[in-house]
Amino acid sequence: MQDLLKNTKSLVFNLYHLFPVKVNYLKETLTKKFDSTLIKNASHLMLGSVIQSGLTFVFWIITARLFETTVVGLVTALLSVLGIFAFAAELGFGMGLIRFMPGAGDKENFLINTCFTVSSLFSSLLALLFIVGLPIWGQSFIPLFDSPIFSFLFIVFSVILTVTSLLMYIFVGKRMAKFTVYCTSITCVSRIVLLLAIIFFAQSIFGNVFGLFFISFLSTFAGIVIGIYIFLPEILPSFRLFPTINYGLLREIGNYSAVNYVSTFILQITPLIFPLMVINILGSEMNAYFAMSWTIVATAQVIPISLFNSFLAESVTEKKLNKENFKKVLVLMLELLIPVTILMILLSSFVLSVFGSSYSEQGTPLVRIMALSTIPWGIIYLFVTVERYKKSSLRIICATLASAVLSIGMGYLLMLNWGLIGIGIGYLTGQTIVAIIVGILMWRMMNRDQFERSESPDDRSYVEQ
């Protein structure tokens, strides 16, 4: 008995002294892994996306419980339309700002405001064209737009979402992505607060499509106002918001932005077109099931987006493609996406059941299939990021166009026979085929040492000089 107590005491003593060593080792390992601007910037982007996804999830849980399925379907479809407009009206200026802000100097203020102004005007035009063409492509929305107030909010919301997207790129380009976390948190928290306020105080007035739409509008408006007037001056003390179009700056960033506009639009358009396909072929109720399922899958896509946008910003600052940074973000993507994919497959039924039994029944197979597409999608996005730095317009367009055409085309054909599951199979197949091709291309680039390439003076534009 005494020997047992003695041995136990010795073991406890050793563990007591070993614990700080292990803690310090773990702390040093994590610090070494994350103590870089690249990873910190990416971590803030991922944190913002996690907060957005988590709070958005809570918002739609409450909404799905309190509103009819058709109402949820119509609102998510409208938000998808506005998402398309935001991508379209961004015009590639987001990547252009990341690429050219470091060398813009005293022209930085004019560069940012020019991008804001041009994108806002284009976004307003797209919203107007949508409203005018409702008899052609959106007859189910016509009763909503009979109200001038709803039409006005729709146009303004389109502008707000577009400017919000550009603002997030500015934070990334300045390597201050923590402000994206703040803006996202403000928007999402205010949206839930407004929803609860309507439930308790004005459900009889706003308990419909207009109410849900107005909540999304007002919360996004709060986020962008605080972002522009409080957070942006922290990075750019001399910044002032004013409408302007500097045609000289516009020409300088035009070619680069145009390529990124096309590639980003094509890369992101697939999940935005799917809801329109579903609501017109399968109905608004099935679109509600698709929207909640896609919300879960899209959460995982923020990992490669955050890592590789940060990788691009770091490469622009260093003026070279660093092979070590490339390997670092690729490995980290796999370390994060593999367990996330497994969790989505295992927990999809439980998570969707929170919205209701019908959501779980209809959406679980779709989530499990589309969860497998996150890694191929990430590989494609990494390839596009590398080619963005190298300004390889043809490769960017070919890769993104191939993934979109294959995913949308196969998803549409299979949906006609298999419903929502068909969309999932088509999307997974399209992404996998393209990922294999671009993966081989990147492997060859690494073996040929095409990464450690600094920019030459001729490779810079007038804006940077």
N, C-alpha and C positions, 0 to 999 in steps of 0.2 A: 504493500500500500504506500509506503514511504517512497519507494522507487518510482511508483506511478505519479505521485504528487511532484516528486523532484523532476521527472521527465516533462510533466505537463508545465511546470513552472519554467523550465528551460525553453520549451517550445514557445510559450507565450512571450517570454523575454526576447527570443530571437525574432518572432513575428513583429513584436512591438518596435524593435529597432530596424527590422527589414521594411516595415510598412512605409516610413518616410522615404526610404531609398527608392522603393517602387513608385511612390507618388511623384517624387522628383524626376525619376526616369520618364514616367508617362508625361509629365508636364514638359520636360525638355523635348521629348519626341514630338508632341503636338505643336509646341512652339516652333520647332525647326520646320515642321511640315507646313504650318500656316503663317509663318512669319515672313511674308512677302506681299508686296502690293497686289500682285496678280491674284493670289489666293484670297487675300482679305477682301478685295473688290468683288470677286466671284462669290465669296461667302455672304457678303451683304446682299447681293442680288438674289441668292438662293433663299436667304432668310426672309427677304421681302416677299418672294414668291410663296414661301411656305405660309407666311402670315396671310397673304392674300387668299391662297387656296383654302386655308383652314377657316378663316372668317367668312369667305364666300360659301363654303360648305355649310357652315352654321346658318347663314342667311337663307340658303335654299332649302335646308331642312325645315326651318320655320315656315317658309313660304309654301312648300309642298304640303305641309300639314293643314294650312289655313286657307289656301286658295285652290280653286278647281284646276284639274290637270290641263284643260284647254287654255286657261289664263296663263299658267306657267309656260305652256308651249308657245303661245303668241309672244310673250315678253322675251323669252330666250331667242326666238327667231328674230325679233326686232333688234336685240342686242348683237346678234350675229351679223345682221345687215350693217349696223353701225361699226362693228369690228372690221368688216370689209372696207368700209369707207375710210376708217382710220389708217389701215394698211395702204390703201390706194393713195390717199392724200398726203401721206408721209413722204412720198416721192423719193425715197432713198436718202433723204437728208439726215436721217439718224446716223447712219454709218458715215455719211459725209462729214457730219459734225465731229464724230470721233476721230476721223482721219485728218481733218484740216484745222481743228481748233488749236492744237498745240503750236502751230506756226502762224496763226492768224494775227497775233500781236494786237495792235490798237484797232484792228478791223473786226475783232471778235464780237463786239456788240452788234455791229451791222450784219455780220454773218448769221448770228442767232436770230435776230429779228426778221431778217429776210426769209429765213426758213420758216419761221412762225407765220409770217404774213402770207406767203405763197401757199403753204399747206392749208391754212385756214380758208383761203378763198376757194381752193379746189375742193375742200371738204364740203363747204356750203353748196357749191355747184352740184356735187354728187347727191347730196340730200334732196335738193330741189328736183333734180331729174328723177330720183326715186319716187317722190310724191306725185309728180306729173305722170309718171308711167305706171302707176298702181293698177290701172285697168288691164295692163298687159301682163305684169309679173307678180302682182300681189293683191288679188281681189279680196282675200280674206282680211287684209289690213284696211280696206277702204273705209269701213265705219269709224275706225279710230281717227283717221285723218280728216274726217268731216269737221272736227273741231280745230279752229285756227290756233288755239293755244297749244294743242298737241303737236301740230305741224311746226310751230315756232320752236318748241322745246326739242323736237327731233333734229332740226337744223343746228341749233346751238349745241346740243349734245354731241353731234357729229364733229363740230369744231373743237370742243373741249377734249374729246378722246384723242383727236389727232395731235393737239398741242401737248397733251399729257405724255404721249409716246415720245415726242421729240425731247421733252424735258428729261425723261428717264435716260435717254442717250447722252444728254449733256452731263448728267451726273456720272455716268459710266466713263465718258471720255475724260473727265476731270479726275477720275479715279477716286471719287467721293460717293460711291454707291450706297453709303449708309443713308443718304437722303431719300433714296428710293424706298427704303424701309419705312421711313417716317411718313412719306406721302401715301404709301400703300396702306399703312395702319390707320391713318386719319380717314381715308376714303372708306375702308371696309368697316371700321367701327361706327362711323357716322351712318352708314347704310343700315346696319343692324339697329342702331338707336332710333332712326327714323321709322323703320319697319315696326318696332315695338310701340312707338308713339302713335302710329296710325291704327294699330290693332286696338289700343286702349282708348284712344280719343276720337278717331275719325274714320273708323272702318266703314261706316255707312256711306261716307263720301268717297273715300279712296280705296275701298276694298275691291279693286278690279284691275284691269290692265293698266289704266292710267296711273293708278296709285303705285303699282310696282315700278312702272317706268319712271315716274317722277322721283321716287326714292333713289334709283340708280343715278339719275341726272343730278340731283342735289348733292349727293355724297361725292360724286366725281368732281363737281364744281368746287366743293370745299377743299378737296385735295389739291387741285391745280392752283387755286388762289394762294394757298399757304406755300405751295412749292415755289411759285414764281416770286412772290413778294417777301417771303421770309427766308427760305432755304437757298435759293439761287444767289441772292446777294452775299451769302456767306462764302460762296465760291468765287463769285465775280462781284466785288464791291462796287464797281463802276457800272454794273448792268442797269439799264433802264428799258422797260418794255414800251415799244412804240411801233406802229405799222410802218413798214418801209420795204422797198424792193431795190436792192443794189444789184443792178444788172451785171456789173463787172464781176462781183463775187459769185453771182448766180452762174455765169458762164464758166468760171474757174472750177467750181465743184460739180458742174452739170454732168459731164461724162461719167465721172466716178459714181455720182449719186444715181444716175439713170440705170446703170448696170445693177447696183444694189437694190434699187427700187423694184426692178423687174424680178430679180432673184428672190428678194424677201417676200414680195407679193405672191410669187408662185409657191414658195416654200410654205407659207402660212395660209394660203387660200383654201387648201384642201379641207381642213376642219371647219372652215367658215361656209363652204359651199354645201357640205353634207347636211346641215340643218334645213337648208332651203330645199334640197332634194327630198329629205324625209317628210317635211311638212306638206309638200305638194304631191307626193306619191303615197306615203303611208299615213299621213294625217298629223294634226297638231298633237294628239295624245302620244303617238309614237315618238314625236320629236322631243317631248318632255323626257321620255325615257332615255333617248339618245343624249340629250343635253346633260343630264345628270351623270351618265356613264362617261361621257367625254371629259367632264370636269375632273373626274378622278384620274383619267389617263393623262390629261394635259398637265397635271401637277408634276408628273415625272419629267416632262420635257423642259421644265425650267432649269434642270440641272445642267444639261449641255449648253443651253442658251447662256446661262450665267457664266459658266466656265469659259466658253469660247469667245464671248463678247469681251470678257476681261482679258483673255489671251490676245485678242486683236488690239485692244487699247494699250496693252503692255508692249506689244511688238512695234506699234507706231511710235511709242515713246523711245524705245531702244533703237529704232530704225533698223531692225533685223528680225528675222524669224529664228527664234532661239529653239534649238532642237530639244534642249532639256526642259524648257517650258512646255513644248509640245507633248513630250512624253508625260510630264507631270499632270497636265490637264486631262490627257487621254486615260491614264491609269486611274486618276481620281474619279472620272466619269464612270468608269466600269465598277469601281469600288462602291459607288453610291447607287448606280442604276440597277445592278444585279439584285441586291437585297430589296430595293424598292419594287422591282418587278415581281419578285416572289411574293412580297406582301400584298400587292394588288391582286394577284391571282388567288391567294389564300383567303383574303378578307373582303373581296369584292361583294359577296352575297350579304355579309353582315353590314357592311357600310351602306349599301343601297337599301337595305331593309329599314334603315333609319328614315328614309323618305316615304316608305310604305311598301307593303308586300308586293304590289304590282311592279314597282320600280326594281325590286330585287329579282323578280321572276323574269322580267323582260331584259334587264340590263346586265345581269351577271355574266352570261355567256359572251356578250359584247366586250365587256371590260377585260375578261380573261384573254380574249384573242388580241385585242388592241394593246394590252400591256406588253406583249412580246415585241411590239414595234418600236418601243422607246429606244432601245440600243441601236438598231439600224438607223432610226431617225437621228440620233446623236452623232453617229459616224458621218452621215451626210452633212450635218451642220458643221462638223469639224472641217470637212473637206472644203465647204463653201467659205469658211473663215480663213483658211490658208490661202485660197485663191483670191479672196478679197484683198488680202495684203499684197499679193503678187499682181493684182489688177488683171487677172486672167478672165476677161469678160466671157469668152466663149465657153470655158469649162463651167463657170458658175451657172450660166443660163442652161446649158445642157443638163447638168446634174439636177437642178431644181425643177426644170420642165419635165424631165423624165419621171421623177418621183411623183409629181402632181398628176400628170396624164395617166400614168399607170394606176395610181391609187384611186383617182376619181372614176376613171373608165371602168376598171374592174369592180370597184365598189358599187357603181350604178348597175352594172349588168347582173351582179350577184344579188343585189338588193331586190331586184324584180322577182326573183324566185325564192330567196331565203330570208327576206326582210332585213332586220337590223344586223343579224349575224353575217349576212352577205357583205355589208359595208365593212365590218371588221376584218373579214378574210381578205377582201380586196385591198384594203389599206395596208395590212401587214405584208401581203405579197409584193405590192408595189414598192414599199420602203425597203424590203429585204433585197430585192433584185438590184436596186440602185446602190444600196450600201455595200454590197459585195464588189461592185465595179469600182466605186470611188475608194474603197478600202485598199484594193490592189494598187491603184494609182498612188495613194499616199505611201504605201509600203515601198514602191519603187523610188519615190522621191527621197525617202529616208536613206535608202541604200545608196543613192547617187549623191548624197550630201547636198541637196538643193535647199536646205533650210537655213544654214548659216550664211545668209546673204544680206549685206547691208545695202541701204539705198544709195544710189548715186545721185549727184546734184541734179542731173537731168531728169531724174525720176520724180522730182518734187514739182509742185505747181507754183504759180506766181503767188498764190495766197500764202503758202508756207514760207516763201522767200521774203 
